[in-house]
């Protein structure tokens, strides 16, 4: 098996698609044959347009990865509340859109995943040094007794831990380095311990019985990456997650709730509540991506197509004035819709996503290659590092060939 990122499935993960087969798209209506000369001209125009789009996408990736490279701290982390010492050297622009220091573990995990998604590992690739330093910093932040990466502070610590665990498992999956294996296994063991018996995950460790779709999504990603890497996982965790998604999904509409049936995405009072929750389908995107990882097939699980139709109805659009930007949603949606495939789902989503992400990337000064964070509901938490890493991960999903992946 290959890591999620290499096979094009995860938000960051490479192994994801390796373990799931993308369902073939339904046959599209075939138009009447065009004259050979006209068809050749149309094909040529289309190929030229596609080639230009790919050049722009690749340039956006290069610029974004370079921005992350120059904004890594000397200790290997990405400092989401100040962007480290390099900030002063490179200018003040990049110091805008700062996040919260408590989330450095999660943002460092996201940044590492972006480099892994482009093909670098702790040993090879253009950004091997950045990956190796990032993984080392995460290992240094891990409690040797519990396996927790970072500190048990606030509601975000399990998010941060799950994202860092995913990065750790992906890095191990690429290299099988014994220096990473124990840290990755200990991190996964903590996730296993944090799950509600017969259920999923939320904020409390030990678990209190509460579940939510968002935390559960990150934990499923990390566990699937660990499984593909050959680490020990508890299969009951996947069954508990699947039961949770079913419990909070409306079988008629396909909409997945956040912490209960019909509930909308989370917002924090007086912090990001001004961002409307009806501009996207973030929780349905999480559920759809995870259902693929859990081995579900849209040909046998009809609600998956309903998830996808909801995502199609709310495509990515860079609309800061309308407060509809949500890179978290776009990230999950990109990997979920890639697995759906076909002109009706992936092609439509990919076209909108690339336009929204590539066109909005900063092209000036020290911010060149990054994405603004203040226009996103969760940018306050992870800052410009968060928005840039997620933007890159979305574009990396688009780099995969439009064919079945991980077919067995």
Helices and strands as residue ranges (DSSP letters): G 16-19, H 36-70, H 86-90, G 93-95, G 101-103, H 104-117, H 128-140, H 157-175, H 178-194, H 213-229, H 235-247, H 282-293, H 303-313, G 320-322, H 327-340, I 342-347, H 348-360, G 365-367, H 379-397
